[in-house]
Amino acid sequence: MIFLNKKNKNMKTETISNAYQLLEIQTNATEEDIKKAYRKLSIEYHPDKHNNSAPANAMFKLITQAKNVLLDPGSRLEHDYALGVKSRPVQVTATKKVNEKVETSDGVGILLAAGLVGFLIGSLFGGSDSK
């Protein structure tokens, strides 16, 4: 699919929506596949073969732009993200609180510790008193 966007009354700009479809190749195409597809289509749509007709010129420019996008690794990656062929990596950030004071709620830990100490002392010194 090709979009033609009008900037103003006298000027048109062409935008590629899917370079793979335009060049009639798969999304996993190699550099050589891209170049072969471009050569084939550039011969078919070359302006000299069509008396410099506006549609042939526009198509030739679009296939050239598609080739350039797919041969540049950064541009191809952005194009793949835009198409949904690849998904952007998710950035995970972790934060760590340093020197955080840990407190027990309502002193429950202190009460348990005191009770345990009391139990141990009682069992050591209280022994078993048989009366």
VMD Tcl script that builds the backbone (N, CA, C; Angstrom):
set m [mol new atoms 393]
animate dup $m
set s [atomselect $m all]
$s set {name element resname resid chain x y z} {
  {N N MET 1 A 0.841 -1.164 0.000}
  {CA C MET 1 A 0.000 0.000 0.000}
  {C C MET 1 A 0.891 1.235 0.000}
  {N N ILE 2 A 0.563 2.165 -0.832}
  {CA C ILE 2 A 1.350 3.392 -0.961}
  {C C ILE 2 A 0.446 4.562 -0.600}
  {N N PHE 3 A 0.965 5.434 0.233}
  {CA C PHE 3 A 0.218 6.629 0.609}
  {C C PHE 3 A 0.809 7.828 -0.108}
  {N N LEU 4 A -0.043 8.664 -0.650}
  {CA C LEU 4 A 0.404 9.932 -1.219}
  {C C LEU 4 A -0.117 11.037 -0.313}
  {N N ASN 5 A 0.784 11.752 0.262}
  {CA C ASN 5 A 0.413 12.840 1.166}
  {C C ASN 5 A 0.666 14.172 0.475}
  {N N LYS 6 A -0.290 15.052 0.526}
  {CA C LYS 6 A -0.109 16.373 -0.061}
  {C C LYS 6 A 0.404 17.321 1.007}
  {N N LYS 7 A 1.583 17.896 0.748}
  {CA C LYS 7 A 2.124 18.913 1.658}
  {C C LYS 7 A 1.452 20.250 1.377}
  {N N ASN 8 A 1.382 20.590 0.121}
  {CA C ASN 8 A 0.662 21.798 -0.282}
  {C C ASN 8 A 0.091 21.544 -1.672}
  {N N LYS 9 A -0.487 22.532 -2.286}
  {CA C LYS 9 A -1.153 22.343 -3.572}
  {C C LYS 9 A -0.199 21.896 -4.676}
  {N N ASN 10 A 1.032 22.351 -4.638}
  {CA C ASN 10 A 1.959 22.097 -5.735}
  {C C ASN 10 A 2.910 20.927 -5.495}
  {N N MET 11 A 2.944 20.385 -4.286}
  {CA C MET 11 A 3.971 19.407 -3.968}
  {C C MET 11 A 3.377 18.169 -3.329}
  {N N LYS 12 A 3.788 16.992 -3.819}
  {CA C LYS 12 A 3.354 15.734 -3.240}
  {C C LYS 12 A 4.568 15.027 -2.646}
  {N N THR 13 A 4.346 14.331 -1.557}
  {CA C THR 13 A 5.401 13.492 -1.004}
  {C C THR 13 A 4.869 12.072 -0.905}
  {N N GLU 14 A 5.703 11.128 -1.222}
  {CA C GLU 14 A 5.314 9.736 -1.144}
  {C C GLU 14 A 5.893 9.135 0.127}
  {N N THR 15 A 5.108 8.312 0.782}
  {CA C THR 15 A 5.548 7.661 1.997}
  {C C THR 15 A 5.332 6.163 1.857}
  {N N ILE 16 A 6.314 5.399 2.270}
  {CA C ILE 16 A 6.194 3.950 2.201}
  {C C ILE 16 A 5.491 3.455 3.450}
  {N N SER 17 A 4.452 2.634 3.263}
  {CA C SER 17 A 3.819 2.053 4.436}
  {C C SER 17 A 4.357 0.653 4.686}
  {N N ASN 18 A 4.779 -0.057 3.638}
  {CA C ASN 18 A 5.358 -1.380 3.813}
  {C C ASN 18 A 6.360 -1.632 2.694}
  {N N ALA 19 A 7.631 -1.487 3.010}
  {CA C ALA 19 A 8.694 -1.644 2.013}
  {C C ALA 19 A 8.769 -3.082 1.501}
  {N N TYR 20 A 8.437 -4.039 2.351}
  {CA C TYR 20 A 8.482 -5.441 1.941}
  {C C TYR 20 A 7.448 -5.735 0.854}
  {N N GLN 21 A 6.223 -5.237 1.061}
  {CA C GLN 21 A 5.180 -5.433 0.049}
  {C C GLN 21 A 5.529 -4.705 -1.238}
  {N N LEU 22 A 6.057 -3.519 -1.110}
  {CA C LEU 22 A 6.409 -2.724 -2.283}
  {C C LEU 22 A 7.452 -3.449 -3.140}
  {N N LEU 23 A 8.444 -4.052 -2.482}
  {CA C LEU 23 A 9.487 -4.782 -3.214}
  {C C LEU 23 A 9.118 -6.239 -3.462}
  {N N GLU 24 A 7.935 -6.643 -2.957}
  {CA C GLU 24 A 7.419 -8.006 -3.152}
  {C C GLU 24 A 8.377 -9.057 -2.593}
  {N N ILE 25 A 8.808 -8.841 -1.338}
  {CA C ILE 25 A 9.713 -9.768 -0.665}
  {C C ILE 25 A 9.184 -10.089 0.728}
  {N N GLN 26 A 9.746 -11.120 1.340}
  {CA C GLN 26 A 9.373 -11.523 2.691}
  {C C GLN 26 A 10.090 -10.642 3.715}
  {N N THR 27 A 9.580 -10.632 4.926}
  {CA C THR 27 A 10.183 -9.805 5.974}
  {C C THR 27 A 11.543 -10.331 6.435}
  {N N ASN 28 A 11.846 -11.574 6.123}
  {CA C ASN 28 A 13.150 -12.131 6.496}
  {C C ASN 28 A 14.124 -12.136 5.318}
  {N N ALA 29 A 13.864 -11.289 4.322}
  {CA C ALA 29 A 14.698 -11.227 3.120}
  {C C ALA 29 A 16.126 -10.811 3.462}
  {N N THR 30 A 17.060 -11.413 2.744}
  {CA C THR 30 A 18.468 -11.065 2.929}
  {C C THR 30 A 18.794 -9.815 2.120}
  {N N GLU 31 A 19.999 -9.305 2.318}
  {CA C GLU 31 A 20.452 -8.139 1.557}
  {C C GLU 31 A 20.426 -8.449 0.061}
  {N N GLU 32 A 20.847 -9.641 -0.293}
  {CA C GLU 32 A 20.851 -10.050 -1.704}
  {C C GLU 32 A 19.430 -10.128 -2.267}
  {N N ASP 33 A 18.471 -10.633 -1.483}
  {CA C ASP 33 A 17.065 -10.691 -1.911}
  {C C ASP 33 A 16.522 -9.285 -2.178}
  {N N ILE 34 A 16.880 -8.356 -1.318}
  {CA C ILE 34 A 16.419 -6.964 -1.467}
  {C C ILE 34 A 16.977 -6.364 -2.756}
  {N N LYS 35 A 18.271 -6.576 -2.988}
  {CA C LYS 35 A 18.899 -6.022 -4.190}
  {C C LYS 35 A 18.314 -6.634 -5.463}
  {N N LYS 36 A 18.045 -7.936 -5.460}
  {CA C LYS 36 A 17.449 -8.597 -6.631}
  {C C LYS 36 A 16.055 -8.052 -6.920}
  {N N ALA 37 A 15.254 -7.923 -5.864}
  {CA C ALA 37 A 13.893 -7.409 -6.037}
  {C C ALA 37 A 13.928 -5.972 -6.547}
  {N N TYR 38 A 14.845 -5.175 -6.015}
  {CA C TYR 38 A 14.962 -3.789 -6.469}
  {C C TYR 38 A 15.349 -3.735 -7.948}
  {N N ARG 39 A 16.345 -4.541 -8.336}
  {CA C ARG 39 A 16.771 -4.544 -9.749}
  {C C ARG 39 A 15.611 -4.888 -10.673}
  {N N LYS 40 A 14.861 -5.916 -10.311}
  {CA C LYS 40 A 13.724 -6.352 -11.126}
  {C C LYS 40 A 12.694 -5.235 -11.278}
  {N N LEU 41 A 12.304 -4.629 -10.160}
  {CA C LEU 41 A 11.276 -3.584 -10.197}
  {C C LEU 41 A 11.786 -2.280 -10.799}
  {N N SER 42 A 13.065 -1.977 -10.599}
  {CA C SER 42 A 13.584 -0.724 -11.160}
  {C C SER 42 A 13.633 -0.800 -12.681}
  {N N ILE 43 A 13.871 -1.976 -13.223}
  {CA C ILE 43 A 13.825 -2.139 -14.682}
  {C C ILE 43 A 12.389 -1.984 -15.174}
  {N N GLU 44 A 11.459 -2.578 -14.441}
  {CA C GLU 44 A 10.048 -2.522 -14.828}
  {C C GLU 44 A 9.489 -1.104 -14.774}
  {N N TYR 45 A 9.863 -0.327 -13.762}
  {CA C TYR 45 A 9.286 1.005 -13.566}
  {C C TYR 45 A 10.238 2.147 -13.904}
  {N N HIS 46 A 11.336 1.860 -14.554}
  {CA C HIS 46 A 12.293 2.917 -14.854}
  {C C HIS 46 A 11.615 3.992 -15.706}
  {N N PRO 47 A 11.798 5.263 -15.349}
  {CA C PRO 47 A 11.145 6.363 -16.075}
  {C C PRO 47 A 11.459 6.367 -17.571}
  {N N ASP 48 A 12.666 5.946 -17.966}
  {CA C ASP 48 A 13.013 5.925 -19.385}
  {C C ASP 48 A 12.140 4.963 -20.180}
  {N N LYS 49 A 11.652 3.924 -19.553}
  {CA C LYS 49 A 10.791 2.949 -20.231}
  {C C LYS 49 A 9.363 3.442 -20.371}
  {N N HIS 50 A 9.009 4.495 -19.640}
  {CA C HIS 50 A 7.627 4.991 -19.615}
  {C C HIS 50 A 7.545 6.464 -19.997}
  {N N ASN 51 A 8.464 6.931 -20.806}
  {CA C ASN 51 A 8.468 8.325 -21.256}
  {C C ASN 51 A 8.346 9.319 -20.101}
  {N N ASN 52 A 9.050 9.028 -19.020}
  {CA C ASN 52 A 9.046 9.903 -17.846}
  {C C ASN 52 A 7.648 10.215 -17.322}
  {N N SER 53 A 6.759 9.228 -17.381}
  {CA C SER 53 A 5.394 9.447 -16.876}
  {C C SER 53 A 5.434 9.620 -15.356}
  {N N ALA 54 A 4.517 10.411 -14.856}
  {CA C ALA 54 A 4.465 10.697 -13.420}
  {C C ALA 54 A 4.276 9.430 -12.577}
  {N N PRO 55 A 3.373 8.503 -12.938}
  {CA C PRO 55 A 3.221 7.290 -12.132}
  {C C PRO 55 A 4.497 6.436 -12.101}
  {N N ALA 56 A 5.177 6.314 -13.234}
  {CA C ALA 56 A 6.420 5.530 -13.276}
  {C C ALA 56 A 7.500 6.201 -12.437}
  {N N ASN 57 A 7.604 7.515 -12.523}
  {CA C ASN 57 A 8.578 8.259 -11.707}
  {C C ASN 57 A 8.306 8.065 -10.216}
  {N N ALA 58 A 7.038 8.172 -9.843}
  {CA C ALA 58 A 6.666 8.016 -8.435}
  {C C ALA 58 A 6.983 6.606 -7.948}
  {N N MET 59 A 6.643 5.611 -8.753}
  {CA C MET 59 A 6.900 4.233 -8.365}
  {C C MET 59 A 8.405 3.969 -8.280}
  {N N PHE 60 A 9.163 4.485 -9.214}
  {CA C PHE 60 A 10.608 4.298 -9.205}
  {C C PHE 60 A 11.218 4.909 -7.937}
  {N N LYS 61 A 10.743 6.099 -7.567}
  {CA C LYS 61 A 11.235 6.743 -6.344}
  {C C LYS 61 A 10.875 5.924 -5.107}
  {N N LEU 62 A 9.668 5.374 -5.091}
  {CA C LEU 62 A 9.236 4.581 -3.946}
  {C C LEU 62 A 10.030 3.293 -3.791}
  {N N ILE 63 A 10.287 2.605 -4.890}
  {CA C ILE 63 A 11.049 1.358 -4.764}
  {C C ILE 63 A 12.502 1.651 -4.384}
  {N N THR 64 A 13.019 2.788 -4.841}
  {CA C THR 64 A 14.370 3.184 -4.440}
  {C C THR 64 A 14.408 3.501 -2.947}
  {N N GLN 65 A 13.397 4.208 -2.468}
  {CA C GLN 65 A 13.313 4.530 -1.049}
  {C C GLN 65 A 13.147 3.253 -0.220}
  {N N ALA 66 A 12.333 2.320 -0.684}
  {CA C ALA 66 A 12.126 1.053 0.026}
  {C C ALA 66 A 13.430 0.273 0.123}
  {N N LYS 67 A 14.180 0.228 -0.975}
  {CA C LYS 67 A 15.472 -0.464 -0.981}
  {C C LYS 67 A 16.410 0.176 0.033}
  {N N ASN 68 A 16.482 1.495 0.048}
  {CA C ASN 68 A 17.376 2.203 0.966}
  {C C ASN 68 A 16.996 1.963 2.428}
  {N N VAL 69 A 15.706 1.941 2.716}
  {CA C VAL 69 A 15.238 1.691 4.077}
  {C C VAL 69 A 15.640 0.289 4.523}
  {N N LEU 70 A 15.445 -0.697 3.657}
  {CA C LEU 70 A 15.711 -2.084 4.046}
  {C C LEU 70 A 17.193 -2.442 4.054}
  {N N LEU 71 A 18.009 -1.716 3.315}
  {CA C LEU 71 A 19.442 -2.017 3.317}
  {C C LEU 71 A 20.183 -1.352 4.472}
  {N N ASP 72 A 19.582 -0.347 5.087}
  {CA C ASP 72 A 20.187 0.301 6.251}
  {C C ASP 72 A 19.657 -0.399 7.505}
  {N N PRO 73 A 20.536 -1.044 8.294}
  {CA C PRO 73 A 20.069 -1.814 9.461}
  {C C PRO 73 A 19.216 -1.019 10.452}
  {N N GLY 74 A 19.588 0.214 10.737}
  {CA C GLY 74 A 18.817 1.028 11.675}
  {C C GLY 74 A 17.448 1.385 11.133}
  {N N SER 75 A 17.401 1.793 9.866}
  {CA C SER 75 A 16.124 2.142 9.237}
  {C C SER 75 A 15.222 0.919 9.126}
  {N N ARG 76 A 15.831 -0.215 8.782}
  {CA C ARG 76 A 15.046 -1.445 8.652}
  {C C ARG 76 A 14.444 -1.836 9.996}
  {N N LEU 77 A 15.208 -1.707 11.066}
  {CA C LEU 77 A 14.710 -2.050 12.393}
  {C C LEU 77 A 13.533 -1.147 12.776}
  {N N GLU 78 A 13.664 0.153 12.536}
  {CA C GLU 78 A 12.564 1.074 12.826}
  {C C GLU 78 A 11.332 0.751 11.979}
  {N N HIS 79 A 11.567 0.401 10.705}
  {CA C HIS 79 A 10.467 0.026 9.808}
  {C C HIS 79 A 9.784 -1.242 10.334}
  {N N ASP 80 A 10.575 -2.210 10.792}
  {CA C ASP 80 A 10.020 -3.451 11.337}
  {C C ASP 80 A 9.212 -3.182 12.601}
  {N N TYR 81 A 9.690 -2.277 13.451}
  {CA C TYR 81 A 8.932 -1.903 14.641}
  {C C TYR 81 A 7.596 -1.279 14.243}
  {N N ALA 82 A 7.623 -0.389 13.264}
  {CA C ALA 82 A 6.408 0.300 12.829}
  {C C ALA 82 A 5.386 -0.677 12.246}
  {N N LEU 83 A 5.883 -1.702 11.543}
  {CA C LEU 83 A 4.979 -2.685 10.942}
  {C C LEU 83 A 4.510 -3.735 11.937}
  {N N GLY 84 A 5.212 -3.864 13.044}
  {CA C GLY 84 A 4.883 -4.917 13.997}
  {C C GLY 84 A 5.580 -6.225 13.684}
  {N N VAL 85 A 6.524 -6.193 12.739}
  {CA C VAL 85 A 7.300 -7.388 12.402}
  {C C VAL 85 A 8.166 -7.771 13.597}
  {N N LYS 86 A 8.688 -6.771 14.265}
  {CA C LYS 86 A 9.473 -6.964 15.474}
  {C C LYS 86 A 8.896 -6.060 16.546}
  {N N SER 87 A 9.051 -6.474 17.782}
  {CA C SER 87 A 8.579 -5.618 18.862}
  {C C SER 87 A 9.774 -5.011 19.587}
  {N N ARG 88 A 9.564 -3.806 20.019}
  {CA C ARG 88 A 10.632 -3.098 20.720}
  {C C ARG 88 A 10.953 -3.813 22.026}
  {N N PRO 89 A 12.232 -3.861 22.383}
  {CA C PRO 89 A 12.591 -4.469 23.658}
  {C C PRO 89 A 12.029 -3.660 24.819}
  {N N VAL 90 A 11.610 -4.354 25.846}
  {CA C VAL 90 A 11.044 -3.699 27.016}
  {C C VAL 90 A 12.184 -3.362 27.968}
  {N N GLN 91 A 12.210 -2.130 28.401}
  {CA C GLN 91 A 13.233 -1.714 29.348}
  {C C GLN 91 A 12.690 -1.866 30.760}
  {N N VAL 92 A 13.436 -2.589 31.556}
  {CA C VAL 92 A 13.042 -2.796 32.939}
  {C C VAL 92 A 14.009 -2.030 33.826}
  {N N THR 93 A 13.460 -1.213 34.682}
  {CA C THR 93 A 14.315 -0.477 35.619}
  {C C THR 93 A 13.944 -0.912 37.023}
  {N N ALA 94 A 14.946 -1.157 37.801}
  {CA C ALA 94 A 14.730 -1.566 39.185}
  {C C ALA 94 A 15.305 -0.505 40.103}
  {N N THR 95 A 14.607 -0.245 41.168}
  {CA C THR 95 A 15.117 0.707 42.152}
  {C C THR 95 A 15.279 -0.023 43.482}
  {N N LYS 96 A 16.274 0.345 44.196}
  {CA C LYS 96 A 16.549 -0.276 45.484}
  {C C LYS 96 A 16.622 0.818 46.526}
  {N N LYS 97 A 15.897 0.626 47.603}
  {CA C LYS 97 A 15.940 1.595 48.697}
  {C C LYS 97 A 17.096 1.220 49.605}
  {N N VAL 98 A 17.941 2.181 49.860}
  {CA C VAL 98 A 19.115 1.962 50.688}
  {C C VAL 98 A 18.883 2.593 52.055}
  {N N ASN 99 A 19.413 1.934 53.083}
  {CA C ASN 99 A 19.322 2.423 54.459}
  {C C ASN 99 A 17.870 2.587 54.917}
  {N N GLU 100 A 17.038 1.657 54.522}
  {CA C GLU 100 A 15.646 1.730 54.947}
  {C C GLU 100 A 15.530 1.116 56.333}
  {N N LYS 101 A 14.882 1.799 57.240}
  {CA C LYS 101 A 14.736 1.328 58.607}
  {C C LYS 101 A 13.603 0.305 58.662}
  {N N VAL 102 A 13.917 -0.846 59.214}
  {CA C VAL 102 A 12.915 -1.905 59.310}
  {C C VAL 102 A 12.342 -1.883 60.727}
  {N N GLU 103 A 11.033 -1.830 60.835}
  {CA C GLU 103 A 10.368 -1.804 62.128}
  {C C GLU 103 A 9.330 -2.906 62.165}
  {N N THR 104 A 9.101 -3.435 63.352}
  {CA C THR 104 A 8.036 -4.415 63.499}
  {C C THR 104 A 6.758 -3.664 63.815}
  {N N SER 105 A 5.671 -4.195 63.345}
  {CA C SER 105 A 4.420 -3.492 63.587}
  {C C SER 105 A 3.891 -3.832 64.981}
  {N N ASP 106 A 3.522 -2.835 65.729}
  {CA C ASP 106 A 2.933 -2.956 67.065}
  {C C ASP 106 A 3.811 -3.706 68.060}
  {N N GLY 107 A 5.109 -3.823 67.814}
  {CA C GLY 107 A 6.004 -4.469 68.766}
  {C C GLY 107 A 5.765 -5.961 68.917}
  {N N VAL 108 A 5.099 -6.599 67.962}
  {CA C VAL 108 A 4.789 -8.020 68.053}
  {C C VAL 108 A 6.064 -8.843 68.123}
  {N N GLY 109 A 7.062 -8.483 67.342}
  {CA C GLY 109 A 8.323 -9.222 67.344}
  {C C GLY 109 A 9.005 -9.155 68.703}
  {N N ILE 110 A 8.956 -7.982 69.334}
  {CA C ILE 110 A 9.577 -7.805 70.652}
  {C C ILE 110 A 8.838 -8.637 71.696}
  {N N LEU 111 A 7.524 -8.654 71.635}
  {CA C LEU 111 A 6.742 -9.434 72.587}
  {C C LEU 111 A 7.019 -10.929 72.443}
  {N N LEU 112 A 7.125 -11.390 71.194}
  {CA C LEU 112 A 7.418 -12.807 70.963}
  {C C LEU 112 A 8.801 -13.172 71.495}
  {N N ALA 113 A 9.776 -12.301 71.235}
  {CA C ALA 113 A 11.132 -12.561 71.713}
  {C C ALA 113 A 11.170 -12.577 73.241}
  {N N ALA 114 A 10.492 -11.642 73.887}
  {CA C ALA 114 A 10.470 -11.585 75.358}
  {C C ALA 114 A 9.783 -12.823 75.919}
  {N N GLY 115 A 8.726 -13.254 75.275}
  {CA C GLY 115 A 8.021 -14.456 75.732}
  {C C GLY 115 A 8.887 -15.692 75.602}
  {N N LEU 116 A 9.638 -15.785 74.521}
  {CA C LEU 116 A 10.521 -16.923 74.305}
  {C C LEU 116 A 11.655 -16.932 75.323}
  {N N VAL 117 A 12.220 -15.771 75.587}
  {CA C VAL 117 A 13.289 -15.664 76.590}
  {C C VAL 117 A 12.738 -16.048 77.957}
  {N N GLY 118 A 11.567 -15.580 78.286}
  {CA C GLY 118 A 10.942 -15.931 79.565}
  {C C GLY 118 A 10.698 -17.422 79.675}
  {N N PHE 119 A 10.244 -18.041 78.634}
  {CA C PHE 119 A 9.999 -19.481 78.631}
  {C C PHE 119 A 11.296 -20.250 78.865}
  {N N LEU 120 A 12.376 -19.835 78.184}
  {CA C LEU 120 A 13.660 -20.512 78.337}
  {C C LEU 120 A 14.210 -20.351 79.753}
  {N N ILE 121 A 14.117 -19.166 80.317}
  {CA C ILE 121 A 14.613 -18.916 81.672}
  {C C ILE 121 A 13.798 -19.729 82.682}
  {N N GLY 122 A 12.502 -19.743 82.441}
  {CA C GLY 122 A 11.638 -20.504 83.348}
  {C C GLY 122 A 11.946 -21.986 83.304}
  {N N SER 123 A 12.226 -22.501 82.143}
  {CA C SER 123 A 12.504 -23.930 82.051}
  {C C SER 123 A 13.884 -24.268 82.604}
  {N N LEU 124 A 14.814 -23.351 82.538}
  {CA C LEU 124 A 16.151 -23.602 83.059}
  {C C LEU 124 A 16.174 -23.535 84.585}
  {N N PHE 125 A 15.527 -22.523 85.138}
  {CA C PHE 125 A 15.623 -22.312 86.570}
  {C C PHE 125 A 14.421 -22.861 87.322}
  {N N GLY 126 A 13.342 -22.953 86.675}
  {CA C GLY 126 A 12.143 -23.434 87.364}
  {C C GLY 126 A 12.162 -24.929 87.531}
  {N N GLY 127 A 12.756 -25.612 86.561}
  {CA C GLY 127 A 12.825 -27.066 86.626}
  {C C GLY 127 A 11.450 -27.659 86.823}
  {N N SER 128 A 11.429 -28.892 87.247}
  {CA C SER 128 A 10.148 -29.513 87.528}
  {C C SER 128 A 10.052 -29.663 89.036}
  {N N ASP 129 A 9.105 -29.014 89.609}
  {CA C ASP 129 A 8.906 -29.038 91.054}
  {C C ASP 129 A 7.782 -30.027 91.380}
  {N N SER 130 A 8.113 -31.109 91.986}
  {CA C SER 130 A 7.052 -32.048 92.327}
  {C C SER 130 A 6.736 -31.894 93.805}
  {N N LYS 131 A 5.581 -31.427 94.119}
  {CA C LYS 131 A 5.144 -31.218 95.495}
  {C C LYS 131 A 3.952 -32.011 95.768}
}
mol reanalyze $m
mol bondsrecalc $m
mol representation Tube
mol addrep $m
